[in-house]
Amino acid sequence: IFVHARENAMFTEIQISDTGPGIPKAEQNRVFDRFFKGKNASPSSVGIGLALAKQIITSQNGTVKVLDRPGGACFAIRFYKGVI
């Protein structure tokens, strides 16, 4: 797992990535849906982790999105310094 952070006058961004199988493009728009489990999900997954993470982040005036990157999954989380 790799964590990269950057900051500017508008927001602080944290990118979290790995080198696993990634998230197929066809599933990227559903990964934050509650109870959704993609084809690469572990058998013990119940499909609530990313939905819960998004709920917590957005309740703090932040955003989270999947970045389309080859060679693993990557998520970008932004926390804005002021209301946009």
Biotite code that builds the C-alpha atoms (Angstrom):
import biotite.structure as struc

atoms = struc.array([
    struc.Atom([0.000, 0.000, 0.000], chain_id="A", res_id=1, res_name="ILE", atom_name="CA", element="C"),
    struc.Atom([1.264, 3.447, -0.903], chain_id="A", res_id=2, res_name="PHE", atom_name="CA", element="C"),
    struc.Atom([0.077, 6.713, 0.621], chain_id="A", res_id=3, res_name="VAL", atom_name="CA", element="C"),
    struc.Atom([0.814, 10.070, -0.975], chain_id="A", res_id=4, res_name="HIS", atom_name="CA", element="C"),
    struc.Atom([-0.359, 13.433, 0.353], chain_id="A", res_id=5, res_name="ALA", atom_name="CA", element="C"),
    struc.Atom([-0.321, 16.917, -1.095], chain_id="A", res_id=6, res_name="ARG", atom_name="CA", element="C"),
    struc.Atom([-1.716, 20.233, -0.012], chain_id="A", res_id=7, res_name="GLU", atom_name="CA", element="C"),
    struc.Atom([-2.570, 23.520, -1.650], chain_id="A", res_id=8, res_name="ASN", atom_name="CA", element="C"),
    struc.Atom([-4.589, 26.592, -0.705], chain_id="A", res_id=9, res_name="ALA", atom_name="CA", element="C"),
    struc.Atom([-7.926, 24.880, -1.504], chain_id="A", res_id=10, res_name="MET", atom_name="CA", element="C"),
    struc.Atom([-7.597, 21.316, -0.204], chain_id="A", res_id=11, res_name="PHE", atom_name="CA", element="C"),
    struc.Atom([-5.497, 18.539, 1.260], chain_id="A", res_id=12, res_name="THR", atom_name="CA", element="C"),
    struc.Atom([-5.462, 15.378, -0.863], chain_id="A", res_id=13, res_name="GLU", atom_name="CA", element="C"),
    struc.Atom([-4.485, 11.879, 0.174], chain_id="A", res_id=14, res_name="ILE", atom_name="CA", element="C"),
    struc.Atom([-4.017, 9.189, -2.472], chain_id="A", res_id=15, res_name="GLN", atom_name="CA", element="C"),
    struc.Atom([-4.026, 5.572, -1.364], chain_id="A", res_id=16, res_name="ILE", atom_name="CA", element="C"),
    struc.Atom([-2.968, 2.928, -3.871], chain_id="A", res_id=17, res_name="SER", atom_name="CA", element="C"),
    struc.Atom([-1.877, -0.676, -4.078], chain_id="A", res_id=18, res_name="ASP", atom_name="CA", element="C"),
    struc.Atom([-0.434, -3.089, -6.623], chain_id="A", res_id=19, res_name="THR", atom_name="CA", element="C"),
    struc.Atom([-3.251, -5.637, -6.473], chain_id="A", res_id=20, res_name="GLY", atom_name="CA", element="C"),
    struc.Atom([-5.604, -6.689, -9.260], chain_id="A", res_id=21, res_name="PRO", atom_name="CA", element="C"),
    struc.Atom([-7.231, -3.251, -9.393], chain_id="A", res_id=22, res_name="GLY", atom_name="CA", element="C"),
    struc.Atom([-10.846, -2.376, -10.026], chain_id="A", res_id=23, res_name="ILE", atom_name="CA", element="C"),
    struc.Atom([-12.232, -3.137, -13.473], chain_id="A", res_id=24, res_name="PRO", atom_name="CA", element="C"),
    struc.Atom([-13.438, -0.020, -15.309], chain_id="A", res_id=25, res_name="LYS", atom_name="CA", element="C"),
    struc.Atom([-16.971, -1.455, -15.518], chain_id="A", res_id=26, res_name="ALA", atom_name="CA", element="C"),
    struc.Atom([-17.128, -1.619, -11.686], chain_id="A", res_id=27, res_name="GLU", atom_name="CA", element="C"),
    struc.Atom([-15.540, 1.737, -10.835], chain_id="A", res_id=28, res_name="GLN", atom_name="CA", element="C"),
    struc.Atom([-18.833, 3.629, -10.787], chain_id="A", res_id=29, res_name="ASN", atom_name="CA", element="C"),
    struc.Atom([-20.328, 1.151, -8.267], chain_id="A", res_id=30, res_name="ARG", atom_name="CA", element="C"),
    struc.Atom([-17.528, 0.635, -5.720], chain_id="A", res_id=31, res_name="VAL", atom_name="CA", element="C"),
    struc.Atom([-19.098, 3.093, -3.262], chain_id="A", res_id=32, res_name="PHE", atom_name="CA", element="C"),
    struc.Atom([-22.538, 1.430, -3.435], chain_id="A", res_id=33, res_name="ASP", atom_name="CA", element="C"),
    struc.Atom([-23.489, -0.284, -0.194], chain_id="A", res_id=34, res_name="ARG", atom_name="CA", element="C"),
    struc.Atom([-23.246, -4.096, -0.412], chain_id="A", res_id=35, res_name="PHE", atom_name="CA", element="C"),
    struc.Atom([-21.582, -4.037, -3.848], chain_id="A", res_id=36, res_name="PHE", atom_name="CA", element="C"),
    struc.Atom([-18.837, -6.637, -4.187], chain_id="A", res_id=37, res_name="LYS", atom_name="CA", element="C"),
    struc.Atom([-16.708, -6.597, -7.310], chain_id="A", res_id=38, res_name="GLY", atom_name="CA", element="C"),
    struc.Atom([-15.309, -9.634, -9.039], chain_id="A", res_id=39, res_name="LYS", atom_name="CA", element="C"),
    struc.Atom([-11.953, -9.197, -7.261], chain_id="A", res_id=40, res_name="ASN", atom_name="CA", element="C"),
    struc.Atom([-13.498, -8.887, -3.775], chain_id="A", res_id=41, res_name="ALA", atom_name="CA", element="C"),
    struc.Atom([-12.346, -11.295, -1.100], chain_id="A", res_id=42, res_name="SER", atom_name="CA", element="C"),
    struc.Atom([-14.806, -14.032, -0.133], chain_id="A", res_id=43, res_name="PRO", atom_name="CA", element="C"),
    struc.Atom([-15.161, -12.508, 3.344], chain_id="A", res_id=44, res_name="SER", atom_name="CA", element="C"),
    struc.Atom([-16.147, -9.075, 1.983], chain_id="A", res_id=45, res_name="SER", atom_name="CA", element="C"),
    struc.Atom([-19.643, -7.814, 2.770], chain_id="A", res_id=46, res_name="VAL", atom_name="CA", element="C"),
    struc.Atom([-19.422, -4.741, 0.548], chain_id="A", res_id=47, res_name="GLY", atom_name="CA", element="C"),
    struc.Atom([-19.781, -1.958, 3.107], chain_id="A", res_id=48, res_name="ILE", atom_name="CA", element="C"),
    struc.Atom([-16.222, -0.681, 3.642], chain_id="A", res_id=49, res_name="GLY", atom_name="CA", element="C"),
    struc.Atom([-15.973, 1.797, 0.766], chain_id="A", res_id=50, res_name="LEU", atom_name="CA", element="C"),
    struc.Atom([-19.600, 2.916, 1.187], chain_id="A", res_id=51, res_name="ALA", atom_name="CA", element="C"),
    struc.Atom([-18.944, 3.664, 4.864], chain_id="A", res_id=52, res_name="LEU", atom_name="CA", element="C"),
    struc.Atom([-15.655, 5.427, 4.070], chain_id="A", res_id=53, res_name="ALA", atom_name="CA", element="C"),
    struc.Atom([-17.408, 7.665, 1.533], chain_id="A", res_id=54, res_name="LYS", atom_name="CA", element="C"),
    struc.Atom([-20.174, 8.505, 4.005], chain_id="A", res_id=55, res_name="GLN", atom_name="CA", element="C"),
    struc.Atom([-17.644, 9.524, 6.665], chain_id="A", res_id=56, res_name="ILE", atom_name="CA", element="C"),
    struc.Atom([-15.515, 11.548, 4.230], chain_id="A", res_id=57, res_name="ILE", atom_name="CA", element="C"),
    struc.Atom([-18.452, 13.418, 2.692], chain_id="A", res_id=58, res_name="THR", atom_name="CA", element="C"),
    struc.Atom([-19.851, 14.208, 6.150], chain_id="A", res_id=59, res_name="SER", atom_name="CA", element="C"),
    struc.Atom([-16.574, 16.078, 6.741], chain_id="A", res_id=60, res_name="GLN", atom_name="CA", element="C"),
    struc.Atom([-16.961, 18.164, 3.534], chain_id="A", res_id=61, res_name="ASN", atom_name="CA", element="C"),
    struc.Atom([-14.605, 15.876, 1.640], chain_id="A", res_id=62, res_name="GLY", atom_name="CA", element="C"),
    struc.Atom([-14.686, 13.845, -1.541], chain_id="A", res_id=63, res_name="THR", atom_name="CA", element="C"),
    struc.Atom([-13.402, 10.420, -2.484], chain_id="A", res_id=64, res_name="VAL", atom_name="CA", element="C"),
    struc.Atom([-13.061, 8.952, -5.947], chain_id="A", res_id=65, res_name="LYS", atom_name="CA", element="C"),
    struc.Atom([-11.498, 6.039, -7.764], chain_id="A", res_id=66, res_name="VAL", atom_name="CA", element="C"),
    struc.Atom([-8.627, 7.009, -10.042], chain_id="A", res_id=67, res_name="LEU", atom_name="CA", element="C"),
    struc.Atom([-8.281, 5.001, -13.225], chain_id="A", res_id=68, res_name="ASP", atom_name="CA", element="C"),
    struc.Atom([-4.745, 3.673, -12.961], chain_id="A", res_id=69, res_name="ARG", atom_name="CA", element="C"),
    struc.Atom([-3.125, 0.525, -14.340], chain_id="A", res_id=70, res_name="PRO", atom_name="CA", element="C"),
    struc.Atom([-1.510, -1.917, -11.930], chain_id="A", res_id=71, res_name="GLY", atom_name="CA", element="C"),
    struc.Atom([-3.710, -1.633, -8.849], chain_id="A", res_id=72, res_name="GLY", atom_name="CA", element="C"),
    struc.Atom([-6.430, 0.363, -7.169], chain_id="A", res_id=73, res_name="ALA", atom_name="CA", element="C"),
    struc.Atom([-6.049, 4.049, -6.339], chain_id="A", res_id=74, res_name="CYS", atom_name="CA", element="C"),
    struc.Atom([-8.373, 6.284, -4.346], chain_id="A", res_id=75, res_name="PHE", atom_name="CA", element="C"),
    struc.Atom([-8.094, 10.061, -3.988], chain_id="A", res_id=76, res_name="ALA", atom_name="CA", element="C"),
    struc.Atom([-9.534, 11.677, -0.870], chain_id="A", res_id=77, res_name="ILE", atom_name="CA", element="C"),
    struc.Atom([-9.833, 15.444, -0.664], chain_id="A", res_id=78, res_name="ARG", atom_name="CA", element="C"),
    struc.Atom([-10.643, 17.566, 2.345], chain_id="A", res_id=79, res_name="PHE", atom_name="CA", element="C"),
    struc.Atom([-11.461, 21.141, 1.394], chain_id="A", res_id=80, res_name="TYR", atom_name="CA", element="C"),
    struc.Atom([-10.294, 24.018, 3.520], chain_id="A", res_id=81, res_name="LYS", atom_name="CA", element="C"),
    struc.Atom([-13.405, 26.073, 2.871], chain_id="A", res_id=82, res_name="GLY", atom_name="CA", element="C"),
    struc.Atom([-16.861, 25.507, 1.497], chain_id="A", res_id=83, res_name="VAL", atom_name="CA", element="C"),
    struc.Atom([-16.865, 25.523, -2.296], chain_id="A", res_id=84, res_name="ILE", atom_name="CA", element="C"),
])
